[in-house]
Amino acid sequence: MKLPGPDHPISIQPNPARVVVSVAGHTIADTGNALTLREADYSAVQYIPRKDVDFSQLERTDHATYCPYKGDCSYYSVLAGGNKSVNAVWSYEDPFPAVAQIREHVAFYPDRVDEITER
C-alpha cells in the first residue's frame, strides 16, 4: 500500500453538480452526490454513490485490477452498451484508508459510455 503525497497527490471533493451517466439512451446513473477524485496527472474522475446507479443495467465481470494507492478494484459492464461498454464501470469495494470516501461508489470510463454530464 502506498500513501498519497507530493509525488502522487490524491484529493477527493464533493461535486456540487448533478452528474448523469447514459448509455444507448438509458440513464445508468444520476446523482447530486458525486465525489470528484483528482489523482496525480490523471483526468478527474466522478465517483457516484452506488445507491444512485441502476445496477439492473450492469453485469459484474471477472476483470480485476489493483492500485497501490486505492486497493483492489472490481468491474462491471453496461449491458446496453455492447462491446463498447465492457468493463466500463469500476469500484473499490474496500478501498485503502487514504481514499475511504470512495467506498460504496463507482466510476465510469468516459470512452465506454455515451455521456457523462455535469449540470
C-alpha positions as CSV (number, residue, x, y, z in Angstrom):
1,M,0.0,0.0,0.0
2,K,1.3,3.5,-0.9
3,L,0.1,6.7,0.6
4,P,-0.8,9.7,-1.5
5,G,1.7,12.5,-1.1
6,P,3.6,15.3,-3.0
7,D,4.9,12.8,-5.6
8,H,1.5,11.2,-6.2
9,P,-1.3,13.5,-4.8
10,I,-4.9,12.4,-4.5
11,S,-7.8,14.7,-3.5
12,I,-11.5,13.9,-3.1
13,Q,-14.1,16.6,-3.1
14,P,-17.9,16.7,-3.3
15,N,-19.1,17.7,-6.7
16,P,-21.9,20.3,-6.4
17,A,-23.2,19.5,-9.9
18,R,-25.7,16.8,-10.8
19,V,-23.8,14.0,-12.6
20,V,-25.7,11.8,-15.1
21,V,-24.3,8.8,-17.0
22,S,-26.0,7.4,-20.0
23,V,-25.5,4.6,-22.5
24,A,-27.7,3.7,-25.5
25,G,-30.4,6.1,-24.4
26,H,-30.5,4.6,-20.9
27,T,-29.7,6.6,-17.8
28,I,-27.3,4.4,-15.8
29,A,-26.5,6.8,-13.0
30,D,-28.0,10.1,-11.8
31,T,-26.7,11.8,-8.7
32,G,-26.3,15.1,-6.9
33,N,-23.8,13.4,-4.5
34,A,-20.8,12.6,-6.7
35,L,-17.3,12.9,-5.5
36,T,-14.5,14.2,-7.7
37,L,-11.3,12.3,-7.3
38,R,-8.1,14.0,-8.7
39,E,-5.0,11.8,-8.8
40,A,-1.6,12.9,-9.9
41,D,-1.7,13.9,-13.6
42,Y,-4.7,11.8,-14.5
43,S,-8.0,13.3,-15.5
44,A,-10.5,14.0,-12.7
45,V,-13.0,11.1,-12.1
46,Q,-16.5,11.3,-10.8
47,Y,-17.3,8.6,-8.2
48,I,-21.0,8.1,-7.9
49,P,-22.8,6.6,-4.9
50,R,-23.9,3.0,-5.6
51,K,-27.4,3.9,-4.4
52,D,-27.7,6.3,-7.4
53,V,-26.7,3.7,-10.0
54,D,-29.1,1.4,-11.8
55,F,-27.4,-1.9,-11.2
56,S,-30.1,-3.8,-13.1
57,Q,-28.3,-2.4,-16.3
58,L,-24.9,-3.6,-15.2
59,E,-23.3,-7.0,-15.0
60,R,-20.3,-7.8,-12.8
61,T,-17.3,-9.2,-14.7
62,D,-14.3,-11.3,-13.6
63,H,-11.9,-8.5,-14.5
64,A,-10.0,-7.1,-11.5
65,T,-7.1,-4.7,-11.1
66,Y,-5.0,-3.4,-8.2
67,C,-3.9,0.2,-7.4
68,P,-1.2,0.6,-4.8
69,Y,-2.9,3.8,-3.7
70,K,-6.6,2.7,-3.7
71,G,-6.6,-1.1,-3.4
72,D,-8.4,-3.9,-5.3
73,C,-10.8,-2.9,-8.0
74,S,-13.7,-4.8,-9.4
75,Y,-15.6,-4.1,-12.7
76,Y,-19.0,-4.1,-14.3
77,S,-20.1,-4.0,-17.9
78,V,-23.1,-1.9,-19.1
79,L,-25.4,-4.4,-20.9
80,A,-27.0,-1.8,-23.2
81,G,-23.6,-0.7,-24.5
82,G,-22.5,-4.0,-26.0
83,N,-18.7,-4.4,-26.7
84,K,-18.0,-0.7,-26.2
85,S,-19.2,-0.9,-22.6
86,V,-17.3,-4.0,-21.4
87,N,-15.7,-3.2,-18.0
88,A,-16.9,0.3,-18.3
89,V,-17.6,0.7,-14.5
90,W,-15.2,0.2,-11.7
91,S,-15.5,0.1,-7.9
92,Y,-13.1,-0.1,-5.0
93,E,-15.3,-2.0,-2.6
94,D,-12.8,-2.0,0.2
95,P,-10.5,1.0,-0.5
96,F,-7.4,1.8,1.4
97,P,-8.0,4.3,4.4
98,A,-6.5,7.3,2.5
99,V,-9.3,7.1,0.0
100,A,-12.0,5.6,2.2
101,Q,-14.5,8.2,0.9
102,I,-14.9,6.3,-2.4
103,R,-16.3,3.2,-0.6
104,E,-19.8,2.5,-1.8
105,H,-19.1,4.5,-5.0
106,V,-18.5,3.5,-8.7
107,A,-16.8,5.3,-11.6
108,F,-17.3,5.2,-15.3
109,Y,-14.7,5.2,-18.2
110,P,-15.8,8.2,-20.3
111,D,-14.9,6.4,-23.6
112,R,-17.0,3.3,-22.7
113,V,-20.3,5.2,-22.0
114,D,-22.1,7.6,-24.3
115,E,-22.2,10.5,-22.0
116,I,-21.2,11.8,-18.5
117,T,-22.7,15.2,-17.9
118,E,-22.4,17.6,-15.1
119,R,-25.3,20.0,-14.8
